[in-house]
Structure formats: C-alpha cells, structure tokens
C-alpha cells in the first residue's frame, strides 16, 4: 500500500502547485487563447500529477487479480464505484465545458 500513499502525496503536491496565486505563477509558456495559457508553475505541476497517475495505474495493474476477485464477491460495491466514477467524470466534464464557454447556452426568458 506504499504505492497508494506515494500516489496520494504526488497528487496533493500537484494540487498545491496548481492553486498557487496568479502573481507567483511565472510566465506563460504555452498560450492557449487570449488571456489564457499554461504558466511555468502549471507545467511544473504536471510532473507530480503524471508521476502520481503512473504510480496509481501501476499499483492497480499489479493488484488487478485481487481487485477482480474482491469486486466479483461484492457486486454492489463495484456498481457503486462505477456509478460514482461516472457521476464525478460527468460533473467534471460539465464544469470544464461551462467554464470555457463551450457548454454555455443563452439565458432563458
């Protein structure tokens, strides 16, 4: 379970780097659109985020047989996990599309 602690620590580090105040972010390295882009801190935060993701994938891959056995014995937990994951991804997707203006519709009258 050390891989899970390492993964969580890397995710927390990445999150802390992503929420650095705008004045400390540094120059924009990858412009996306006028007024938006990836700053130096954003690019640096990608390293622990990607490392944590790799650690999570590797840890889950190594335990895939144990996970399959556990989820086969408890299908309710598997269903709830799939539902929560889908709901979380749906909310995240909706938030991303509405914050960029892509999912925004005209106000109703």
Phi, psi and omega in degrees: 000000177297328180297326180290320176294318177296319178297313180297320179297318179294322178295319179295318178300315178298318179298317179297322178290325180291335184260019176297139179302150185303326181293341182256003187288332182091186184288158176282122181264326181233097178290137181253310177206171180304123180085359181227146177175173178269122180273177179301317180293323178298316180294320178295324181292338178294330182299305179292331178295314180290322177295318178296321178295318177296319178295320177295314180297317179295319179294318178291323179296320179292336181254016188299324180290318178296317178297318180297318179296315180297317183286334175290323179287332183232077184295334178296321178293320178297316179296315181296320178296317178294320179296313181296321178296314179296318179296316179297316178294323178295316178295319179296316180297318179295319180294318180295319182288328180280330181285336179268356180092352183290327184257006184279135177247166180292147179297143180276148178243000000 
